[in-house]
């Protein structure tokens, strides 16, 4: 019996996806990165493997999604809908971690949530109950993830309708060197998605290389 996961990261050749791939692979999880171009995915996977000190595979997006037991979406909002349709046949019964933020250039410093409230909520409605959608990691700086010796000074909000799926993602965050919090149902993903634009503004205004958030207070001890 193992507590390690088989994770596919769709859009894993980008900065955020690659950072998560490095941290999860180093923690002992099996990681496959996906791209629209399978050859590019394989090339980047080879480079990431050298940095992580363990094998990371690279495949075309649909093949990567089929391989993973947990699938993470780290693609830009502009390509999110098309990519989701590509991998949709391979998601039944799985956890889908949606990291997407609805940034609409050039106004990335202004909150622009989609109709329906949030990206992740719309994805859950589209895919139905056969896929457990969890929203997480929107507010973590990609550059910090890629620096494996960098302590992540940012908490992660984890939203989803299935508590067990949320808990699985909380544990993945811990494995990646992050502190994560259960933050309620998928509807609450709107908070993290919107917060990203505010953090981008803060980064620019105060010249901070990757501002983040912290939740104050300490959880009560579990009852015996």
Secondary structure as the mmCIF struct_conf table of DSSP 4:
data_model
#
loop_
_struct_conf.conf_type_id
_struct_conf.id
_struct_conf.beg_label_comp_id
_struct_conf.beg_label_asym_id
_struct_conf.beg_label_seq_id
_struct_conf.end_label_comp_id
_struct_conf.end_label_asym_id
_struct_conf.end_label_seq_id
STRN STRN1 UNK A 6 UNK A 10
TURN_TY1_P TURN_TY1_P1 UNK A 11 UNK A 13
BEND BEND1 UNK A 14 UNK A 14
HELX_RH_AL_P HELX_RH_AL_P1 UNK A 15 UNK A 26
TURN_TY1_P TURN_TY1_P2 UNK A 27 UNK A 28
STRN STRN2 UNK A 30 UNK A 35
BEND BEND2 UNK A 36 UNK A 37
HELX_RH_AL_P HELX_RH_AL_P2 UNK A 38 UNK A 52
TURN_TY1_P TURN_TY1_P3 UNK A 53 UNK A 53
BEND BEND3 UNK A 54 UNK A 54
STRN STRN3 UNK A 57 UNK A 60
HELX_RH_AL_P HELX_RH_AL_P3 UNK A 61 UNK A 67
BEND BEND4 UNK A 69 UNK A 69
STRN STRN4 UNK A 70 UNK A 73
HELX_RH_AL_P HELX_RH_AL_P4 UNK A 77 UNK A 87
HELX_RH_3T_P HELX_RH_3T_P1 UNK A 88 UNK A 90
TURN_TY1_P TURN_TY1_P4 UNK A 92 UNK A 93
BEND BEND5 UNK A 94 UNK A 94
STRN STRN5 UNK A 95 UNK A 98
TURN_TY1_P TURN_TY1_P5 UNK A 105 UNK A 106
TURN_TY1_P TURN_TY1_P6 UNK A 108 UNK A 109
BEND BEND6 UNK A 110 UNK A 110
HELX_LH_PP_P HELX_LH_PP_P1 UNK A 113 UNK A 114
TURN_TY1_P TURN_TY1_P7 UNK A 115 UNK A 116
BEND BEND7 UNK A 117 UNK A 117
HELX_RH_AL_P HELX_RH_AL_P5 UNK A 119 UNK A 127
TURN_TY1_P TURN_TY1_P8 UNK A 129 UNK A 130
BEND BEND8 UNK A 131 UNK A 131
STRN STRN6 UNK A 132 UNK A 135
TURN_TY1_P TURN_TY1_P9 UNK A 138 UNK A 139
BEND BEND9 UNK A 140 UNK A 140
HELX_RH_AL_P HELX_RH_AL_P6 UNK A 142 UNK A 146
TURN_TY1_P TURN_TY1_P10 UNK A 148 UNK A 149
BEND BEND10 UNK A 150 UNK A 150
STRN STRN7 UNK A 155 UNK A 160
BEND BEND11 UNK A 161 UNK A 161
HELX_RH_AL_P HELX_RH_AL_P7 UNK A 163 UNK A 175
TURN_TY1_P TURN_TY1_P11 UNK A 176 UNK A 177
STRN STRN8 UNK A 179 UNK A 182
BEND BEND12 UNK A 185 UNK A 185
HELX_RH_3T_P HELX_RH_3T_P2 UNK A 186 UNK A 188
HELX_RH_AL_P HELX_RH_AL_P8 UNK A 189 UNK A 206
TURN_TY1_P TURN_TY1_P12 UNK A 207 UNK A 207
BEND BEND13 UNK A 209 UNK A 210
BEND BEND14 UNK A 217 UNK A 217
HELX_LH_PP_P HELX_LH_PP_P2 UNK A 219 UNK A 223
#
